[in-house]
Amino acid sequence: MPAPSPAPTALDRLGLGTGIGAYVLWGTLPLYFPLLQPAGAVEIIAHRVVWSLLFCLVLLSVTRTWPAFRTTLHDRRTMRLLALAGVLLAINWLAFVIGVLTDRVVDAALGYFINPLFTVALAVLVLRERVRPVQWVALGFGAAAVVVITAGYGRLPWIALTVAASFGVYGLIKNRVGRSVEAVPGLAAETLVLAPVALGYLVVIGVQGTGTFGTDGAAHSLLLVSSGIVTAVPLLLFSAAARRLPLTVIGLLQYITPVLQFLIGVVVLHEQMPPARWWGFGLVWTALVVLTVDGLRTSGRSRRAVATV
């Protein structure tokens, strides 16, 4: 799931519909990846990279954005940033898929709940932005949640932290290049960087006979191919929403994804929720409420200040 970029302040139904669609599709991914078994997590990510790239190349033709893609490829600074973004995206995908395939969907959902808090922390540590007292309170609740969950489990919730950290830094990088690189050319460039490694891995496991593509039936192979569509379609929906919705609305819609993932993990997949995990999630949800209310108030004051100018 990519970081929101500034959008117009007008709200329209198309933007709201595409935004909800994007986050709902991302939220239901825990139901999709188990269908790709017996492929393992690394094989799934390799296929996702390769087929995403091919699907993006088709979309570049459909959307007539080949010139923008070529411009991106020739910009060395942008490509260095997108290469790093691609690596972080692969790490995020891998951690998430491992979580889904090892019955830790709730941990993956926790990572996306923590992500807004991690983004605030990045703003302080990397961008040297000033943080309001209320935001410090939210960060404190988030840190306490990690401590509580770690103490209850006896180990760090590494899937959640990896998902949050990789996606948070990915969002920071995309924010740096987002105004100059559109969604499809950007994803095409990111997957192009990863494609040689992914394709090489698939060739190796194919030669070794340990790959599942073409060996576990046509339906399985088609599902692996569909990973490219599953990756690109929500991104396009999100891109359409980000251009039509205010940033505050996008910020609220982003919680649809982890809420759905959490419900799937607990209600559908019946993952265990011991007291430490409930307490940890409670602290995270409290932090998000504090952060969201503060953000809405700040946004409202900014709009009123602009209106009076």
C-alpha positions in Angstrom: 0.0 0.0 0.0 1.8 3.5 -1.1 2.0 6.7 1.1 -0.7 9.4 0.4 0.4 12.5 -1.5 -1.2 16.0 -1.4 -4.5 16.1 -3.2 -7.1 18.7 -4.0 -9.4 19.8 -1.2 -12.7 19.0 -3.1 -14.4 15.7 -2.2 -16.2 13.8 -5.0 -17.9 10.5 -5.2 -15.6 9.0 -7.8 -12.6 9.8 -5.6 -14.3 8.3 -2.5 -15.3 5.2 -4.4 -11.9 4.5 -5.9 -10.2 5.2 -2.5 -12.4 2.8 -0.7 -11.9 0.3 -3.4 -8.2 0.5 -3.2 -8.0 0.0 0.6 -10.6 -2.8 0.6 -8.6 -4.7 -2.0 -5.4 -4.2 0.1 -7.3 -5.3 3.2 -8.5 -8.6 1.7 -5.1 -9.7 0.5 -4.8 -12.2 3.4 -7.5 -14.2 1.7 -5.6 -14.1 -1.6 -2.1 -15.2 -0.8 -3.0 -18.6 0.7 -4.5 -19.5 -2.6 -1.0 -19.3 -4.1 0.3 -22.2 -2.0 2.2 -24.5 -2.3 4.4 -21.7 -3.5 6.5 -20.3 -0.7 6.8 -16.6 0.3 9.9 -15.9 -1.7 8.6 -17.6 -4.9 5.3 -15.6 -4.5 7.2 -12.3 -4.2 9.4 -13.2 -7.2 6.2 -13.9 -9.3 4.6 -10.7 -8.0 7.6 -8.6 -9.1 7.8 -10.2 -12.6 4.1 -10.2 -13.4 3.6 -6.7 -11.9 6.3 -5.4 -14.3 4.7 -7.0 -17.3 1.2 -5.7 -16.3 2.7 -2.2 -15.8 4.3 -2.3 -19.3 0.8 -3.1 -20.7 -0.7 -0.2 -18.6 2.0 2.1 -19.9 0.7 1.5 -23.4 -3.0 1.8 -22.3 -2.4 5.0 -20.4 0.1 6.4 -22.9 2.7 7.1 -20.2 5.7 5.6 -22.0 7.3 9.1 -22.3 7.0 9.6 -18.6 8.5 6.2 -18.0 11.4 6.9 -20.2 12.0 10.3 -18.6 12.0 8.5 -15.2 14.6 5.9 -16.4 16.9 8.7 -17.6 16.8 10.6 -14.3 19.6 9.1 -12.3 18.7 10.7 -9.0 15.0 9.6 -9.3 16.1 6.1 -10.4 18.4 5.7 -7.3 15.5 6.7 -5.1 13.1 4.3 -6.9 15.6 1.5 -6.7 15.7 1.9 -3.0 11.9 2.2 -2.9 11.7 -1.1 -4.9 13.9 -2.9 -2.4 11.8 -1.6 0.5 8.6 -2.6 -1.3 10.0 -6.1 -1.8 10.8 -6.3 1.9 7.4 -5.1 2.8 5.7 -7.6 0.5 7.9 -10.5 1.8 7.2 -9.7 5.5 3.5 -9.4 4.8 3.3 -12.7 2.8 5.3 -14.5 5.5 2.9 -13.2 8.1 -0.1 -14.5 6.0 1.3 -17.9 5.3 2.4 -18.5 8.9 -0.9 -17.6 10.5 0.2 -14.1 11.7 -2.2 -11.9 9.7 -2.9 -10.0 12.9 0.8 -9.1 13.2 0.8 -7.8 9.6 -2.3 -5.8 10.4 -0.6 -4.4 13.5 2.3 -3.2 11.2 -0.1 -1.1 9.1 -1.8 0.3 12.2 1.7 1.3 13.5 2.7 2.8 10.2 1.2 6.3 10.8 3.1 6.5 14.1 6.3 5.4 12.4 5.7 8.1 9.7 5.5 10.7 12.5 8.8 9.3 13.9 10.4 9.6 10.5 9.3 13.2 10.2 11.2 13.9 13.5 14.3 11.9 12.9 14.8 12.4 9.2 13.0 15.5 8.2 13.7 17.3 11.5 10.1 18.5 11.6 8.7 19.9 14.9 6.2 17.6 16.6 3.3 18.8 18.5 2.8 17.7 22.1 -0.2 15.6 21.2 1.8 13.8 18.6 4.4 12.9 21.2 1.6 11.4 23.3 0.6 9.3 20.4 4.1 8.1 19.8 4.4 7.2 23.5 1.3 5.0 23.2 2.7 3.4 20.2 6.0 2.6 21.9 4.1 1.3 24.9 2.1 -1.0 22.7 5.3 -2.6 21.3 6.7 -3.1 24.8 3.4 -4.7 26.0 3.2 -7.1 23.0 6.9 -8.0 23.3 6.6 -8.7 27.0 3.5 -10.8 26.5 5.0 -12.9 23.7 8.6 -12.9 24.9 9.8 -11.7 21.5 9.6 -8.6 19.3 6.6 -8.5 16.9 9.1 -8.5 14.0 6.6 -8.9 11.2 4.6 -5.9 12.4 7.8 -3.8 12.9 9.2 -4.8 9.5 5.9 -4.0 7.7 5.7 -0.6 9.4 9.3 0.3 9.0 9.7 -0.8 5.3 6.4 0.9 4.3 7.1 4.0 6.3 10.5 4.6 4.6 9.0 3.6 1.3 6.4 6.3 1.8 9.0 8.8 2.6 10.9 8.1 -0.6 7.7 8.2 -2.7 6.9 11.5 -1.1 10.3 12.8 -2.4 9.6 11.7 -5.9 5.8 11.5 -6.0 5.2 14.9 -7.5 7.4 14.1 -10.5 6.6 10.4 -11.0 3.1 9.1 -11.6 1.9 5.8 -10.2 2.3 3.4 -13.2 5.7 4.7 -14.4 6.9 4.7 -10.8 5.8 1.1 -10.0 7.1 0.0 -13.4 10.5 1.5 -12.6 10.6 -0.1 -9.1 9.7 -3.5 -10.4 12.1 -3.2 -13.3 15.0 -2.8 -10.8 13.8 -5.9 -8.9 12.9 -8.0 -12.0 16.4 -9.4 -12.8 16.8 -10.8 -9.3 13.2 -12.1 -9.2 13.4 -13.7 -12.7 16.8 -15.2 -11.9 15.4 -16.8 -8.8 12.4 -18.2 -10.7 14.8 -19.7 -13.3 17.0 -21.3 -10.7 14.1 -22.9 -8.8 12.6 -24.0 -12.1 15.8 -25.7 -13.1 16.1 -27.3 -9.7 12.5 -28.5 -9.9 11.5 -26.8 -6.7 9.3 -24.2 -8.3 5.6 -24.6 -8.5 4.8 -22.6 -11.7 3.7 -25.1 -14.4 3.9 -28.1 -12.0 0.8 -27.7 -9.9 -1.8 -27.2 -12.5 -3.0 -24.5 -14.8 -5.2 -22.9 -12.1 -2.2 -22.4 -9.8 -0.1 -20.9 -12.6 -2.9 -18.5 -13.5 -3.2 -17.4 -9.8 0.6 -16.7 -9.8 0.2 -14.6 -13.0 -2.8 -12.8 -11.4 -0.4 -11.4 -8.7 0.6 -8.7 -11.1 -3.0 -7.5 -11.5 -3.7 -7.8 -7.8 -0.7 -5.5 -7.2 -1.4 -2.9 -9.9 -5.2 -2.5 -9.7 -5.4 -1.1 -6.1 -2.5 1.2 -6.9 -4.4 2.7 -9.9 -7.5 3.1 -7.8 -5.5 4.8 -5.1 -3.8 7.1 -7.6 -7.2 8.2 -8.9 -8.4 8.8 -5.3 -5.3 10.7 -4.3 -5.9 13.2 -7.1 -9.5 13.9 -6.1 -9.7 13.6 -2.3 -8.3 15.9 0.4 -5.3 14.4 2.3 -7.3 14.2 5.5 -9.9 11.9 3.9 -7.1 9.7 2.4 -5.6 9.5 5.9 -8.9 8.3 7.3 -9.5 5.8 4.5 -6.1 4.2 5.0 -7.4 2.5 8.3 -9.8 0.4 6.2 -6.9 -1.9 5.2 -5.6 -2.9 8.7 -9.1 -3.1 10.1 -10.1 -5.6 7.4 -6.9 -7.5 7.9 -7.4 -7.6 11.6 -11.0 -8.9 11.2 -9.9 -11.5 8.7 -7.1 -12.7 11.1 -9.4 -12.9 14.2 -12.9 -13.7 12.8 -12.1 -15.7 9.6 -8.8 -17.3 10.3 -9.3 -17.6 14.1 -5.9 -16.4 15.1 -5.3 -16.3 18.9 -5.7 -12.9 20.7 -4.2 -13.3 24.2 -4.6 -10.5 26.7 -1.1 -9.0 25.9 -2.1 -8.6 22.2 -5.4 -7.0 23.0 -3.7 -4.5 25.4 -1.1 -3.8 22.7 -3.7 -3.2 20.0 -5.7 -1.1 22.5 -2.7 1.2 23.0 -2.1 1.5 19.2 -5.8 2.3 18.6 -5.7 4.9 21.3 -2.6 6.4 19.7 -4.3 6.5 16.3 -7.4 8.2 17.7 -5.2 10.9 19.3 -3.2 11.3 16.1 -6.3 11.4 13.9 -8.2 14.0 16.0 -5.1 16.2 16.2 -4.6 15.9 12.4 -8.2 16.9 11.8 -8.1 19.8 14.1 -4.8 21.1 12.6 -6.2 20.7 9.1 -9.4 22.6 10.1 -7.4 25.4 11.5 -5.2 25.6 8.4 -8.2 25.8 6.1 -9.8 28.5 8.2 -6.5 30.5 8.2 -6.4 30.3 4.4 -10.0 31.3 4.1 -9.4 34.5 6.1 -6.4 35.5 4.0 
